[in-house]
Amino acid sequence: MSDTKASRARRSLDIPFILFSLFMLAVFFTGGSSWSDEPHLILLRPLAFVVAAIGLWSLRLQHIRQFWAVWLIFGLAALLTASHLVPLPYDVWSNLPGRQVIVDIDKAVGLGQISRPLSMSPDETLNSLLSLSVPFAVLVLASQFDGLRQRRALGVVLLLSFTSAAVGLLQATGADIVHYSRQATQDVAGLFVNRNHQAALLALIFPMAAVAISAGVGMGLPRKIEAFAGASMCLVAVPLVLVTGSRTGLLVAGVSLVLVFAFGLLPLARVAIRPWARYSAAFASVGALVWATIWASRDVAFMRLEDQTEDLRWPVWQSILDMLPHYLPWGTGVGSYVEAYQVLEPDSLLRPTFSNHAHNELLEILFTAGIPGAALVLLAFVFLAAAVWRGLRVSGDAALLKRLGILVIILLAIASISDYPVRTPILSAVFVLAAIWTSASQSLFQKSGQQ
């Protein structure tokens, strides 16, 4: 009787994982763009709400308690975003810093003293709130995973990440594969609209593949096959980072390779020599194929790396710093960067195109979410620092996923210094999963190693 109950429990645990796997498949093929008017979001966001609702049915208080830090940060972020949509009396919102231009417009069109929210662009703030549906669905499902399913979730993400890399490989050979209307035909962007986001994901393949090589992903395959697959993914990812032409991606990939060994994700002493020698011919074949791709597209790749058009980021950052006193302490409203920036945009920076993001997440959060947003980032940093302190003091397979989560967050934070990768549904989902791994107790992963 007890065996029957145990088997039923295992099957019930598989439901969230199967749902997670199918949802992540949908996310990777529809969530490569951060634009609010992207048609793919018409399918993805309703699906995220449905998945979250199904996941909430089996969610228990102990699941939330185990990952309380992630739930706290996510809840505060959602609450802060929602608070920017609450209508405020005229006497309150009109006296907020930087709102005089809205007051003048209301007077000019005869709207009178109406109520408005804190956000200077409520539609975009609502879009930001809805964008949390994808990471929320992942949070609800991944919080219910035991150690074995956490490792299998890594396998799912790694496989889908390699799928994006494979699409990028085809694009590098000249295949006309454009997944989004805004994606340039010459971009090696994989399943993303932006090559910088593709490069960030490629950089994450190295630590994820290292854990697959060292500890496996719990999919029931022989360890030699998992190690071979992980090593092959790394061989493909290395040159593709260069082909994307992303300078930020190249930096993040370099840091990733260094930290893989610094964090002990790939202990060389544990990697047997004979299997590596046995597959050396296969590795050489894969490497030759990939480098042939690099050689075929070398001019385009290096041209992108030498492109100086992105140097506009520096004057944009300076202009944002000049605007901060005009909008602090409350900010312009989450998601309202474009509209609020254009109010005070310097004439010297006017171009046929517009600045869609600050390309620096810390600056944009401070600009739009003000001091409360900065305080939330600081709190998240404190939690991360505590996780690093605990994660680097433990050893063995039980610590690998925890360290992997820390490393993924660090790499995405570095990429966010000059870009906005986590604003894409794909990388926001990966980010939340990494946060789950980071905050999980060691006992969860020890159980994983025992199964």
ROPA-81055 format. One record per residue (C-alpha): residue number from 1; x, y, z; residue in three letters. Coordinates in nm, 2 decimals. Example, Ala and Ser with C-alpha at 12.3 -4.5 7.8 and 13.67 -1.06 7.14 Angstrom:
<recs>
{rec 1 {1.23 -0.45 0.78} "ALA"}
{rec 2 {1.37 -0.11 0.71} "SER"}
</recs>
This chain:
<recs>
{rec 1 {0.00 0.00 0.00} "MET"}
{rec 2 {0.28 0.23 0.09} "SER"}
{rec 3 {0.45 0.16 -0.24} "ASP"}
{rec 4 {0.13 0.26 -0.42} "THR"}
{rec 5 {0.12 0.59 -0.24} "LYS"}
{rec 6 {0.49 0.65 -0.31} "ALA"}
{rec 7 {0.44 0.58 -0.68} "SER"}
{rec 8 {0.14 0.82 -0.69} "ARG"}
{rec 9 {0.35 1.09 -0.52} "ALA"}
{rec 10 {0.62 1.05 -0.78} "ARG"}
{rec 11 {0.37 1.07 -1.06} "ARG"}
{rec 12 {0.22 1.39 -0.91} "SER"}
{rec 13 {0.56 1.54 -0.89} "LEU"}
{rec 14 {0.61 1.47 -1.26} "ASP"}
{rec 15 {0.31 1.68 -1.36} "ILE"}
{rec 16 {0.48 2.01 -1.27} "PRO"}
{rec 17 {0.80 1.90 -1.44} "PHE"}
{rec 18 {0.63 1.79 -1.77} "ILE"}
{rec 19 {0.44 2.12 -1.76} "LEU"}
{rec 20 {0.76 2.31 -1.70} "PHE"}
{rec 21 {0.93 2.13 -2.00} "SER"}
{rec 22 {0.65 2.21 -2.24} "LEU"}
{rec 23 {0.63 2.57 -2.12} "PHE"}
{rec 24 {1.00 2.63 -2.16} "MET"}
{rec 25 {0.98 2.49 -2.51} "LEU"}
{rec 26 {0.71 2.75 -2.58} "ALA"}
{rec 27 {0.91 3.02 -2.41} "VAL"}
{rec 28 {1.22 2.96 -2.62} "PHE"}
{rec 29 {1.03 2.97 -2.95} "PHE"}
{rec 30 {0.81 3.27 -2.87} "THR"}
{rec 31 {1.00 3.46 -2.60} "GLY"}
{rec 32 {1.31 3.59 -2.78} "GLY"}
{rec 33 {1.20 3.96 -2.79} "SER"}
{rec 34 {1.15 4.22 -2.53} "SER"}
{rec 35 {0.94 4.45 -2.74} "TRP"}
{rec 36 {0.60 4.51 -2.59} "SER"}
{rec 37 {0.42 4.50 -2.94} "ASP"}
{rec 38 {0.58 4.16 -3.03} "GLU"}
{rec 39 {0.30 3.94 -3.18} "PRO"}
{rec 40 {0.44 3.63 -3.02} "HIS"}
{rec 41 {0.34 3.77 -2.68} "LEU"}
{rec 42 {-0.03 3.72 -2.77} "ILE"}
{rec 43 {0.03 3.35 -2.73} "LEU"}
{rec 44 {0.30 3.34 -2.47} "LEU"}
{rec 45 {0.15 3.55 -2.19} "ARG"}
{rec 46 {-0.19 3.39 -2.18} "PRO"}
{rec 47 {-0.01 3.05 -2.18} "LEU"}
{rec 48 {0.20 3.17 -1.89} "ALA"}
{rec 49 {-0.11 3.26 -1.69} "PHE"}
{rec 50 {-0.27 2.92 -1.76} "VAL"}
{rec 51 {0.05 2.74 -1.67} "VAL"}
{rec 52 {0.09 2.94 -1.35} "ALA"}
{rec 53 {-0.27 2.87 -1.26} "ALA"}
{rec 54 {-0.22 2.49 -1.31} "ILE"}
{rec 55 {0.10 2.51 -1.11} "GLY"}
{rec 56 {-0.06 2.69 -0.82} "LEU"}
{rec 57 {-0.30 2.40 -0.78} "TRP"}
{rec 58 {-0.02 2.18 -0.65} "SER"}
{rec 59 {0.19 2.45 -0.49} "LEU"}
{rec 60 {0.23 2.41 -0.11} "ARG"}
{rec 61 {0.34 2.65 0.16} "LEU"}
{rec 62 {0.66 2.44 0.22} "GLN"}
{rec 63 {0.76 2.50 -0.15} "HIS"}
{rec 64 {0.74 2.88 -0.10} "ILE"}
{rec 65 {0.91 2.85 0.24} "ARG"}
{rec 66 {1.21 2.67 0.09} "GLN"}
{rec 67 {1.27 2.94 -0.17} "PHE"}
{rec 68 {1.14 3.23 0.04} "TRP"}
{rec 69 {1.41 3.47 -0.07} "ALA"}
{rec 70 {1.32 3.43 -0.44} "VAL"}
{rec 71 {0.95 3.47 -0.37} "TRP"}
{rec 72 {1.01 3.77 -0.15} "LEU"}
{rec 73 {1.22 3.95 -0.42} "ILE"}
{rec 74 {0.97 3.86 -0.70} "PHE"}
{rec 75 {0.67 3.96 -0.48} "GLY"}
{rec 76 {0.82 4.30 -0.40} "LEU"}
{rec 77 {0.91 4.36 -0.77} "ALA"}
{rec 78 {0.55 4.28 -0.87} "ALA"}
{rec 79 {0.41 4.49 -0.59} "LEU"}
{rec 80 {0.63 4.79 -0.68} "LEU"}
{rec 81 {0.53 4.77 -1.05} "THR"}
{rec 82 {0.16 4.74 -0.96} "ALA"}
{rec 83 {0.18 5.03 -0.72} "SER"}
{rec 84 {0.29 5.26 -1.01} "HIS"}
{rec 85 {-0.05 5.19 -1.17} "LEU"}
{rec 86 {-0.26 5.30 -0.87} "VAL"}
{rec 87 {-0.45 5.62 -0.95} "PRO"}
{rec 88 {-0.34 5.91 -0.73} "LEU"}
{rec 89 {-0.52 6.23 -0.64} "PRO"}
{rec 90 {-0.42 6.53 -0.85} "TYR"}
{rec 91 {-0.25 6.71 -0.56} "ASP"}
{rec 92 {-0.03 6.40 -0.51} "VAL"}
{rec 93 {0.08 6.30 -0.86} "TRP"}
{rec 94 {0.11 6.66 -0.99} "SER"}
{rec 95 {0.37 6.74 -0.72} "ASN"}
{rec 96 {0.58 6.44 -0.81} "LEU"}
{rec 97 {0.92 6.53 -0.96} "PRO"}
{rec 98 {0.91 6.57 -1.34} "GLY"}
{rec 99 {0.53 6.58 -1.38} "ARG"}
{rec 100 {0.50 6.94 -1.47} "GLN"}
{rec 101 {0.50 6.86 -1.84} "VAL"}
{rec 102 {0.19 6.63 -1.79} "ILE"}
{rec 103 {0.02 6.90 -1.59} "VAL"}
{rec 104 {0.07 7.15 -1.87} "ASP"}
{rec 105 {-0.06 6.91 -2.13} "ILE"}
{rec 106 {-0.37 6.84 -1.92} "ASP"}
{rec 107 {-0.44 7.21 -1.89} "LYS"}
{rec 108 {-0.38 7.26 -2.27} "ALA"}
{rec 109 {-0.64 7.00 -2.37} "VAL"}
{rec 110 {-0.88 7.09 -2.09} "GLY"}
{rec 111 {-0.87 6.76 -1.89} "LEU"}
{rec 112 {-0.86 6.95 -1.56} "GLY"}
{rec 113 {-0.74 6.81 -1.23} "GLN"}
{rec 114 {-0.78 6.44 -1.29} "ILE"}
{rec 115 {-0.63 6.15 -1.11} "SER"}
{rec 116 {-0.33 5.98 -1.26} "ARG"}
{rec 117 {-0.09 5.70 -1.15} "PRO"}
{rec 118 {0.27 5.75 -1.06} "LEU"}
{rec 119 {0.38 5.61 -1.40} "SER"}
{rec 120 {0.43 5.86 -1.68} "MET"}
{rec 121 {0.34 5.58 -1.92} "SER"}
{rec 122 {0.08 5.36 -1.76} "PRO"}
{rec 123 {0.04 5.14 -2.07} "ASP"}
{rec 124 {0.41 5.04 -2.06} "GLU"}
{rec 125 {0.40 4.99 -1.69} "THR"}
{rec 126 {0.11 4.75 -1.73} "LEU"}
{rec 127 {0.31 4.58 -2.00} "ASN"}
{rec 128 {0.60 4.54 -1.75} "SER"}
{rec 129 {0.36 4.39 -1.50} "LEU"}
{rec 130 {0.23 4.14 -1.75} "LEU"}
{rec 131 {0.58 4.05 -1.85} "SER"}
{rec 132 {0.63 3.90 -1.51} "LEU"}
{rec 133 {0.38 3.63 -1.60} "SER"}
{rec 134 {0.66 3.42 -1.77} "VAL"}
{rec 135 {0.90 3.42 -1.47} "PRO"}
{rec 136 {0.61 3.37 -1.23} "PHE"}
{rec 137 {0.50 3.06 -1.41} "ALA"}
{rec 138 {0.86 2.92 -1.39} "VAL"}
{rec 139 {0.88 3.02 -1.02} "LEU"}
{rec 140 {0.56 2.84 -0.94} "VAL"}
{rec 141 {0.66 2.52 -1.11} "LEU"}
{rec 142 {1.03 2.51 -1.02} "ALA"}
{rec 143 {0.96 2.57 -0.66} "SER"}
{rec 144 {0.79 2.23 -0.65} "GLN"}
{rec 145 {1.09 2.03 -0.79} "PHE"}
{rec 146 {1.29 1.80 -0.58} "ASP"}
{rec 147 {1.67 1.77 -0.63} "GLY"}
{rec 148 {1.64 1.52 -0.92} "LEU"}
{rec 149 {1.40 1.74 -1.11} "ARG"}
{rec 150 {1.61 2.05 -1.06} "GLN"}
{rec 151 {1.89 1.87 -1.24} "ARG"}
{rec 152 {1.65 1.76 -1.51} "ARG"}
{rec 153 {1.53 2.12 -1.54} "ALA"}
{rec 154 {1.90 2.20 -1.61} "LEU"}
{rec 155 {1.89 1.94 -1.89} "GLY"}
{rec 156 {1.58 2.10 -2.05} "VAL"}
{rec 157 {1.73 2.45 -2.04} "VAL"}
{rec 158 {2.06 2.33 -2.17} "LEU"}
{rec 159 {1.90 2.14 -2.46} "LEU"}
{rec 160 {1.69 2.44 -2.56} "LEU"}
{rec 161 {1.99 2.68 -2.53} "SER"}
{rec 162 {2.18 2.45 -2.76} "PHE"}
{rec 163 {1.88 2.46 -3.00} "THR"}
{rec 164 {1.92 2.84 -3.01} "SER"}
{rec 165 {2.29 2.79 -3.07} "ALA"}
{rec 166 {2.22 2.55 -3.36} "ALA"}
{rec 167 {1.98 2.80 -3.52} "VAL"}
{rec 168 {2.26 3.06 -3.49} "GLY"}
{rec 169 {2.50 2.82 -3.65} "LEU"}
{rec 170 {2.26 2.78 -3.95} "LEU"}
{rec 171 {2.23 3.16 -3.97} "GLN"}
{rec 172 {2.61 3.19 -3.97} "ALA"}
{rec 173 {2.63 2.97 -4.27} "THR"}
{rec 174 {2.40 3.20 -4.46} "GLY"}
{rec 175 {2.06 3.04 -4.40} "ALA"}
{rec 176 {1.78 3.29 -4.42} "ASP"}
{rec 177 {1.62 3.21 -4.08} "ILE"}
{rec 178 {1.44 3.51 -3.93} "VAL"}
{rec 179 {1.23 3.43 -3.63} "HIS"}
{rec 180 {1.11 3.79 -3.56} "TYR"}
{rec 181 {1.02 4.08 -3.79} "SER"}
{rec 182 {1.27 4.31 -3.62} "ARG"}
{rec 183 {1.55 4.07 -3.65} "GLN"}
{rec 184 {1.80 4.17 -3.92} "ALA"}
{rec 185 {1.86 3.90 -4.18} "THR"}
{rec 186 {2.24 3.92 -4.13} "GLN"}
{rec 187 {2.22 3.88 -3.75} "ASP"}
{rec 188 {2.33 3.56 -3.59} "VAL"}
{rec 189 {2.07 3.59 -3.32} "ALA"}
{rec 190 {1.94 3.23 -3.29} "GLY"}
{rec 191 {1.60 3.23 -3.13} "LEU"}
{rec 192 {1.63 3.59 -3.02} "PHE"}
{rec 193 {1.56 3.92 -3.20} "VAL"}
{rec 194 {1.89 4.06 -3.06} "ASN"}
{rec 195 {2.24 3.91 -3.12} "ARG"}
{rec 196 {2.35 4.04 -2.78} "ASN"}
{rec 197 {2.09 3.83 -2.60} "HIS"}
{rec 198 {2.19 3.53 -2.81} "GLN"}
{rec 199 {2.55 3.58 -2.70} "ALA"}
{rec 200 {2.45 3.61 -2.34} "ALA"}
{rec 201 {2.27 3.27 -2.36} "LEU"}
{rec 202 {2.57 3.11 -2.54} "LEU"}
{rec 203 {2.78 3.23 -2.25} "ALA"}
{rec 204 {2.55 3.05 -2.01} "LEU"}
{rec 205 {2.60 2.72 -2.20} "ILE"}
{rec 206 {2.95 2.68 -2.06} "PHE"}
{rec 207 {2.86 2.66 -1.69} "PRO"}
{rec 208 {2.55 2.46 -1.76} "MET"}
{rec 209 {2.74 2.21 -1.98} "ALA"}
{rec 210 {3.01 2.19 -1.71} "ALA"}
{rec 211 {2.76 2.07 -1.46} "VAL"}
{rec 212 {2.62 1.82 -1.71} "ALA"}
{rec 213 {2.98 1.69 -1.76} "ILE"}
{rec 214 {3.06 1.67 -1.39} "SER"}
{rec 215 {2.73 1.55 -1.23} "ALA"}
{rec 216 {2.49 1.47 -1.52} "GLY"}
{rec 217 {2.14 1.60 -1.56} "VAL"}
{rec 218 {1.94 1.31 -1.42} "GLY"}
{rec 219 {1.78 1.21 -1.76} "MET"}
{rec 220 {1.88 0.84 -1.73} "GLY"}
{rec 221 {2.14 0.85 -2.00} "LEU"}
{rec 222 {2.49 0.70 -1.95} "PRO"}
{rec 223 {2.72 0.96 -1.80} "ARG"}
{rec 224 {2.96 0.93 -2.09} "LYS"}
{rec 225 {2.69 1.04 -2.33} "ILE"}
{rec 226 {2.60 1.33 -2.11} "GLU"}
{rec 227 {2.96 1.43 -2.08} "ALA"}
{rec 228 {3.01 1.40 -2.46} "PHE"}
{rec 229 {2.70 1.61 -2.53} "ALA"}
{rec 230 {2.80 1.88 -2.28} "GLY"}
{rec 231 {3.15 1.90 -2.43} "ALA"}
{rec 232 {3.02 1.92 -2.78} "SER"}
{rec 233 {2.78 2.20 -2.69} "MET"}
{rec 234 {3.08 2.40 -2.55} "CYS"}
{rec 235 {3.27 2.34 -2.87} "LEU"}
{rec 236 {2.99 2.48 -3.08} "VAL"}
{rec 237 {2.92 2.77 -2.84} "ALA"}
{rec 238 {3.28 2.90 -2.83} "VAL"}
{rec 239 {3.31 3.02 -3.19} "PRO"}
{rec 240 {2.94 3.12 -3.22} "LEU"}
{rec 241 {3.00 3.38 -2.95} "VAL"}
{rec 242 {3.25 3.54 -3.18} "LEU"}
{rec 243 {3.02 3.51 -3.49} "VAL"}
{rec 244 {2.74 3.70 -3.31} "THR"}
{rec 245 {2.96 4.01 -3.31} "GLY"}
{rec 246 {2.85 4.10 -2.96} "SER"}
{rec 247 {3.13 4.27 -2.76} "ARG"}
{rec 248 {2.94 4.23 -2.44} "THR"}
{rec 249 {2.87 3.86 -2.52} "GLY"}
{rec 250 {3.24 3.81 -2.58} "LEU"}
{rec 251 {3.33 3.96 -2.24} "LEU"}
{rec 252 {3.06 3.76 -2.06} "VAL"}
{rec 253 {3.17 3.44 -2.24} "ALA"}
{rec 254 {3.53 3.50 -2.13} "GLY"}
{rec 255 {3.43 3.56 -1.77} "VAL"}
{rec 256 {3.21 3.25 -1.79} "SER"}
{rec 257 {3.49 3.02 -1.89} "LEU"}
{rec 258 {3.71 3.16 -1.61} "VAL"}
{rec 259 {3.45 3.13 -1.34} "LEU"}
{rec 260 {3.35 2.77 -1.45} "VAL"}
{rec 261 {3.69 2.66 -1.31} "PHE"}
{rec 262 {3.70 2.92 -1.03} "ALA"}
{rec 263 {3.36 2.79 -0.90} "PHE"}
{rec 264 {3.47 2.43 -0.93} "GLY"}
{rec 265 {3.19 2.34 -1.18} "LEU"}
{rec 266 {3.43 2.13 -1.38} "LEU"}
{rec 267 {3.68 1.96 -1.15} "PRO"}
{rec 268 {3.94 1.82 -1.39} "LEU"}
{rec 269 {4.06 1.56 -1.14} "ALA"}
{rec 270 {3.72 1.39 -1.17} "ARG"}
{rec 271 {3.71 1.38 -1.55} "VAL"}
{rec 272 {3.84 1.05 -1.67} "ALA"}
{rec 273 {4.11 1.06 -1.95} "ILE"}
{rec 274 {4.02 0.75 -2.15} "ARG"}
{rec 275 {3.67 0.86 -2.25} "PRO"}
{rec 276 {3.81 1.19 -2.36} "TRP"}
{rec 277 {4.07 1.02 -2.57} "ALA"}
{rec 278 {3.81 0.78 -2.71} "ARG"}
{rec 279 {3.60 1.07 -2.84} "TYR"}
{rec 280 {3.89 1.30 -2.95} "SER"}
{rec 281 {3.82 1.22 -3.31} "ALA"}
{rec 282 {3.46 1.32 -3.27} "ALA"}
{rec 283 {3.55 1.64 -3.09} "PHE"}
{rec 284 {3.79 1.73 -3.37} "ALA"}
{rec 285 {3.52 1.68 -3.63} "SER"}
{rec 286 {3.28 1.90 -3.45} "VAL"}
{rec 287 {3.55 2.16 -3.39} "GLY"}
{rec 288 {3.65 2.16 -3.76} "ALA"}
{rec 289 {3.29 2.20 -3.87} "LEU"}
{rec 290 {3.23 2.50 -3.64} "VAL"}
{rec 291 {3.56 2.67 -3.72} "TRP"}
{rec 292 {3.48 2.62 -4.09} "ALA"}
{rec 293 {3.17 2.82 -4.02} "THR"}
{rec 294 {3.37 3.09 -3.86} "ILE"}
{rec 295 {3.61 3.11 -4.15} "TRP"}
{rec 296 {3.32 3.13 -4.40} "ALA"}
{rec 297 {3.17 3.43 -4.21} "SER"}
{rec 298 {3.49 3.58 -4.06} "ARG"}
{rec 299 {3.45 3.92 -4.24} "ASP"}
{rec 300 {3.10 3.98 -4.11} "VAL"}
{rec 301 {3.19 3.87 -3.76} "ALA"}
{rec 302 {3.49 4.10 -3.72} "PHE"}
{rec 303 {3.31 4.38 -3.89} "MET"}
{rec 304 {3.05 4.37 -3.62} "ARG"}
{rec 305 {3.31 4.36 -3.34} "LEU"}
{rec 306 {3.47 4.67 -3.49} "GLU"}
{rec 307 {3.14 4.86 -3.53} "ASP"}
{rec 308 {3.15 5.18 -3.33} "GLN"}
{rec 309 {2.78 5.28 -3.36} "THR"}
{rec 310 {2.71 5.14 -3.01} "GLU"}
{rec 311 {2.94 5.41 -2.86} "ASP"}
{rec 312 {2.62 5.62 -2.83} "LEU"}
{rec 313 {2.56 5.43 -2.50} "ARG"}
{rec 314 {2.81 5.65 -2.32} "TRP"}
{rec 315 {2.65 5.98 -2.39} "PRO"}
{rec 316 {2.31 5.83 -2.33} "VAL"}
{rec 317 {2.42 5.71 -1.99} "TRP"}
{rec 318 {2.56 6.06 -1.91} "GLN"}
{rec 319 {2.23 6.21 -2.01} "SER"}
{rec 320 {2.04 5.97 -1.79} "ILE"}
{rec 321 {2.26 6.07 -1.49} "LEU"}
{rec 322 {2.18 6.43 -1.57} "ASP"}
{rec 323 {1.81 6.35 -1.56} "MET"}
{rec 324 {1.80 6.15 -1.24} "LEU"}
{rec 325 {1.77 6.46 -1.01} "PRO"}
{rec 326 {1.47 6.56 -1.22} "HIS"}
{rec 327 {1.28 6.24 -1.15} "TYR"}
{rec 328 {1.41 6.11 -0.82} "LEU"}
{rec 329 {1.32 5.98 -0.56} "PRO"}
{rec 330 {1.02 5.80 -0.71} "TRP"}
{rec 331 {1.13 5.76 -1.07} "GLY"}
{rec 332 {0.92 5.78 -1.38} "THR"}
{rec 333 {0.73 5.45 -1.34} "GLY"}
{rec 334 {0.84 5.10 -1.42} "VAL"}
{rec 335 {0.86 5.05 -1.80} "GLY"}
{rec 336 {0.82 5.42 -1.88} "SER"}
{rec 337 {1.18 5.47 -1.99} "TYR"}
{rec 338 {1.12 5.56 -2.36} "VAL"}
{rec 339 {0.85 5.82 -2.30} "GLU"}
{rec 340 {1.02 5.98 -1.99} "ALA"}
{rec 341 {1.36 5.99 -2.15} "TYR"}
{rec 342 {1.23 6.17 -2.46} "GLN"}
{rec 343 {1.09 6.45 -2.25} "VAL"}
{rec 344 {1.45 6.56 -2.16} "LEU"}
{rec 345 {1.65 6.40 -2.44} "GLU"}
{rec 346 {1.94 6.63 -2.54} "PRO"}
{rec 347 {1.92 6.76 -2.89} "ASP"}
{rec 348 {2.27 6.63 -2.96} "SER"}
{rec 349 {2.14 6.27 -2.92} "LEU"}
{rec 350 {1.84 6.30 -3.15} "LEU"}
{rec 351 {1.85 6.03 -3.42} "ARG"}
{rec 352 {1.61 5.88 -3.67} "PRO"}
{rec 353 {1.59 5.59 -3.42} "THR"}
{rec 354 {1.50 5.62 -3.05} "PHE"}
{rec 355 {1.65 5.49 -2.73} "SER"}
{rec 356 {1.43 5.19 -2.64} "ASN"}
{rec 357 {1.63 5.11 -2.32} "HIS"}
{rec 358 {1.91 5.26 -2.12} "ALA"}
{rec 359 {2.13 4.96 -2.20} "HIS"}
{rec 360 {2.23 4.96 -1.84} "ASN"}
{rec 361 {1.99 4.79 -1.60} "GLU"}
{rec 362 {2.10 4.96 -1.29} "LEU"}
{rec 363 {2.06 5.31 -1.45} "LEU"}
{rec 364 {1.72 5.22 -1.60} "GLU"}
{rec 365 {1.59 5.08 -1.27} "ILE"}
{rec 366 {1.70 5.39 -1.08} "LEU"}
{rec 367 {1.55 5.61 -1.36} "PHE"}
{rec 368 {1.21 5.44 -1.37} "THR"}
{rec 369 {1.17 5.28 -1.03} "ALA"}
{rec 370 {1.36 5.54 -0.83} "GLY"}
{rec 371 {1.50 5.48 -0.48} "ILE"}
{rec 372 {1.26 5.19 -0.40} "PRO"}
{rec 373 {1.38 5.01 -0.71} "GLY"}
{rec 374 {1.74 5.06 -0.62} "ALA"}
{rec 375 {1.67 4.94 -0.26} "ALA"}
{rec 376 {1.51 4.62 -0.41} "LEU"}
{rec 377 {1.82 4.56 -0.62} "VAL"}
{rec 378 {2.04 4.61 -0.31} "LEU"}
{rec 379 {1.83 4.36 -0.12} "LEU"}
{rec 380 {1.87 4.11 -0.40} "ALA"}
{rec 381 {2.24 4.17 -0.40} "PHE"}
{rec 382 {2.26 4.10 -0.03} "VAL"}
{rec 383 {2.08 3.77 -0.08} "PHE"}
{rec 384 {2.32 3.68 -0.36} "LEU"}
{rec 385 {2.62 3.77 -0.15} "ALA"}
{rec 386 {2.49 3.54 0.12} "ALA"}
{rec 387 {2.43 3.26 -0.13} "ALA"}
{rec 388 {2.79 3.30 -0.26} "VAL"}
{rec 389 {2.93 3.28 0.09} "TRP"}
{rec 390 {2.74 2.96 0.15} "ARG"}
{rec 391 {2.78 2.81 -0.19} "GLY"}
{rec 392 {3.16 2.84 -0.20} "LEU"}
{rec 393 {3.20 2.68 0.14} "ARG"}
{rec 394 {3.03 2.35 0.04} "VAL"}
{rec 395 {3.16 2.08 -0.19} "SER"}
{rec 396 {3.06 1.78 -0.39} "GLY"}
{rec 397 {2.78 1.72 -0.64} "ASP"}
{rec 398 {2.53 1.87 -0.39} "ALA"}
{rec 399 {2.69 2.22 -0.44} "ALA"}
{rec 400 {2.72 2.21 -0.82} "LEU"}
{rec 401 {2.37 2.33 -0.90} "LEU"}
{rec 402 {2.38 2.60 -0.63} "LYS"}
{rec 403 {2.71 2.73 -0.77} "ARG"}
{rec 404 {2.57 2.71 -1.12} "LEU"}
{rec 405 {2.27 2.93 -1.02} "GLY"}
{rec 406 {2.51 3.19 -0.86} "ILE"}
{rec 407 {2.72 3.19 -1.17} "LEU"}
{rec 408 {2.43 3.23 -1.41} "VAL"}
{rec 409 {2.30 3.53 -1.21} "ILE"}
{rec 410 {2.65 3.69 -1.20} "ILE"}
{rec 411 {2.69 3.65 -1.58} "LEU"}
{rec 412 {2.35 3.80 -1.65} "LEU"}
{rec 413 {2.43 4.08 -1.42} "ALA"}
{rec 414 {2.75 4.15 -1.61} "ILE"}
{rec 415 {2.56 4.14 -1.94} "ALA"}
{rec 416 {2.31 4.38 -1.80} "SER"}
{rec 417 {2.58 4.65 -1.75} "ILE"}
{rec 418 {2.55 4.74 -2.12} "SER"}
{rec 419 {2.23 4.56 -2.23} "ASP"}
{rec 420 {1.90 4.43 -2.10} "TYR"}
{rec 421 {1.90 4.05 -2.15} "PRO"}
{rec 422 {1.67 3.96 -1.86} "VAL"}
{rec 423 {1.39 4.17 -2.01} "ARG"}
{rec 424 {1.34 3.89 -2.27} "THR"}
{rec 425 {1.11 3.61 -2.17} "PRO"}
{rec 426 {1.37 3.35 -2.24} "ILE"}
{rec 427 {1.64 3.49 -2.01} "LEU"}
{rec 428 {1.39 3.60 -1.75} "SER"}
{rec 429 {1.28 3.24 -1.72} "ALA"}
{rec 430 {1.64 3.12 -1.70} "VAL"}
{rec 431 {1.71 3.39 -1.44} "PHE"}
{rec 432 {1.43 3.28 -1.21} "VAL"}
{rec 433 {1.54 2.91 -1.24} "LEU"}
{rec 434 {1.90 3.01 -1.15} "ALA"}
{rec 435 {1.76 3.20 -0.85} "ALA"}
{rec 436 {1.58 2.88 -0.74} "ILE"}
{rec 437 {1.91 2.68 -0.77} "TRP"}
{rec 438 {2.09 2.96 -0.58} "THR"}
{rec 439 {1.86 2.97 -0.28} "SER"}
{rec 440 {1.79 2.60 -0.25} "ALA"}
{rec 441 {1.91 2.42 0.05} "SER"}
{rec 442 {2.20 2.18 0.02} "GLN"}
{rec 443 {1.99 1.89 0.14} "SER"}
{rec 444 {1.77 1.92 -0.17} "LEU"}
{rec 445 {2.06 1.86 -0.40} "PHE"}
{rec 446 {2.20 1.59 -0.17} "GLN"}
{rec 447 {1.87 1.40 -0.23} "LYS"}
{rec 448 {1.92 1.46 -0.60} "SER"}
{rec 449 {2.26 1.28 -0.58} "GLY"}
{rec 450 {2.11 0.99 -0.40} "GLN"}
{rec 451 {1.83 0.93 -0.65} "GLN"}
</recs>
